[in-house]
Amino acid sequence: MEGTEVRKLAALEDTHWWYRERRHLLGRALRGMQPGRALDVGAAGGGNTRVLRDAGWSVVALEYGAEGAEVARDRGLPVLRADATSLPLPDGSLDLVVAFDVLEHILDHDAAVADVHRVLRPGGTFLVAVPADPRLWSEHDVAVDHVRRYTRVTLRDVLERGGFEVESMTSWNVLLRPVVALRRRTSTGSDLDDLHPAVNLGLRAVVTAERYLPVKRMPGVTLLVTARRR
């Protein structure tokens, strides 16, 4: 992702409805886990890294780009700059790896998944979020340097090829999918916008309501996975 997009993300993520709810989903996925050593791959400004830190994990933010690494450092987070396909960590050294909205940026996603498998201890957890449904491909994806969107089948395949057992796969942003699909038809760039507070509050209410509805198997905008290293 270009530096301008990373800076825009960092400026928005504390209040923007999408990033707030994504942090909630990460926090929910961490419930019941014994904190240990974690890596937040593609951490950008470090919003998810802070969730891990506040939950008691010993976590490092990993960023490929200079802008994201600088923002995370400015927020007082430990940072590694590296390629996600070649993690500078020993084999079996981590209990948890988080890669939220990362794999879709990597041409060789098999190599990235394989290296996550290498650095996780046996039984370690891999939390993944990716954009769903190639039919939603738009200029937004181009602007934020996506190389693909996933289906349930393609995401499961890449994880299982890499040695992971998929424990759960759910959809997120299901209720707003029709709105996203409509907007993406005329999209001319990134959707990372500073919204009017009333609009932001309304969208936040919709995704909050989704927590309590039986929609996680329906088509959404994002796929969320909990996988385990075999």
N, C-alpha and C positions, 0 to 999 in steps of 0.2 A: 504494500500500500504506500502511496506517495506520502511524503512528509506533510504536505498540506492537509491531507485527509486524516492523518494520525493526530495532528494538532487540533483539527476540528473535532475529532472523536473525543480527545482528552478534555476539551472545553465543554462538551455536551454531556459526558457520561454520568456525571453526578446527579443530574436532574432529568435527563431525557427518559421518557417512559420505557423505551426498548432496553436501554442499558440497566435501568433500575430493576426491571423485571428479570432480566438475565442474571443479575447478581443474586436476586432472590432464588432463582432456580438452582444456581450453583450452591448457595447456602443450604437449600433443601437436600441436594444430592449429598452434601457432606454430613448430614445428620446420621448419627450412629457410627461414623468412622472414627477410629482412634487416630488422632493427629500424629503425623510423622514428618517425613521429608517429602516435599512436593516441588514440582516445577510447573510454572504457568507459561506455556509455549505461546508465542505470539501475543505477549501481554499488552502491547501498545502502551497506553497510559497507566496501566497497572490497576484498573478498577477491580478485576477479579483477583489479582494478587492480594489486594487489601482484604478481600473477603476471606481468603485462605489464611492470611496472617492473623486476622481478628478471630478466626475459629481455632487458633492455636497451632497451626501448621508452621513448620520451618520451611519457608517457601522462597524461591528465587524466580524472578521474572526473566524470561528469555525473549529477546527481541533481535530480529535480523537487521532492522533499520536503525540508523543513528538517531532519528527524531524520537521514535518510541522509547528507545533506551534512555535518552536524555530526559524525557518527561517522567519516566518511572524513577530515575535517579533523583530528580528534583522533588519527588514526592517521598523521598527517604526509603525507597525500596532497593534491595539488593538485585543487581541486574547482570545478566550474561548476554553478550552479543555473539550470536552464532546462527548457523543455518539449522533449521529443524530436521534436516536429513542427516546431520552429523553433529549430534549433541556432545558437548565437551564434558561428559560425565562418565564415571566408571560403570561397568556392567552391574545390574542389580542394586543400584545405589539409592533408588527412590521407592516410596510407597504409593505415590500418586502423581499422575501427570494430567494436567488440564489443557485441552486444546479447543478453546471456544472460538469458532469462526477462523480457523487456521488452514485446515486441510484443503479447502477450496482454492487457496492461493498458491498451492504447491504443485508444480507440474508432475513430479514424481512422488505422489502421495504414498505409494507403496514403500518407498525408501524412508519416508518420515515415520510411518507406522512401525516399520521394522526397527527403527532406532529407538522409538519409544519403548517397544517391547524389550529391547536390549537393556535399557537403563532401569526398567522397573524390576523389582524383586518378583520372584514367583508368587502369584496371587495378588500382585499389585493392581491398582485400579487406574483405568484410563477413562476420563470424562471428556466427551466429544460433543461439540455442537457444529452443525454445518447448515448452509442454506439448502432448502429442499426444492425439488420439482424443477427440472429443466424447462418446463413450460413457462416458468416465471422469469426466464432469462431476459435481461433488459440492459439498457445503457447504465443503470445503476451498477450492475455486475462488472461492466467494463471499467467504469470510473474507479471502483475500489479494487481492481486487479484480481477478480475472480477468474479462474480457468474452467470451473465447472459448478453445477449445482447437482445435488445427489437425490437419488431415490432410496427407499429403504433397502432395495436389493443391492444397489451399487455400494452403499455405505457398509452394509453387512459384509459384502464380499471382500472389500479392501481390509477390513478389520480382521476377518477370519483368515485371510491370506497371510496377515502379519502375525498370526499366532494368538489372537485374542478370542475369548468367548464372550459374545454379546449377551449381557444379562437383562438389559432393558433397552427399548427404543421407542421413543414417544415423539409426537408432533407438538410443536409449540406455535403460537400465533395462528391458531386455527380460525378464530372468530373474525379476525381482520384479513384473512386471506383474500376474500373477494375484493376488498378495498385495495389491497396491495396489487392484485392482478390487474385491476382497472388502472391504477396509477402507473404501473410499469409499462403499460401499452404506449403511453405518451412520454415516458421518462426520457430526459435528456442528460442525466448525470446522476451523481450520488444523491441518495435519500437522506444523508446526514445533515439535517436542517435544524436550525434553532427555531422551535415551534412557538406559537403564541401560547402563553400559559394555560388558557382555557382549553385549547386543542390538546395540549400535552396531558392535561388532567383527564380529559375525556378518554383519550387512548389508554392512559394508565388504568382507568376504571375498567375498560373492556378486558385488558390482559389480566388484570387482577381477578375479575370474575371467572376467567378461564381456568383458574386454579381449582375451582370447585365443580366444574362441569365435566361430564364424561365424553370428552372430545379428543383425547390424546391419541386415539387410533385413526382419526380423520386426517385428511390432507391439511398440512399447515405450511408455514413459510420457513420453518426451521425444524431440523431433526436433532433430538437429544439422545445420547447413548451413554450408558454405563457399561463398560467392558472390563474383563478381567484377564490378566496375563495367565495363560495356562501353566 
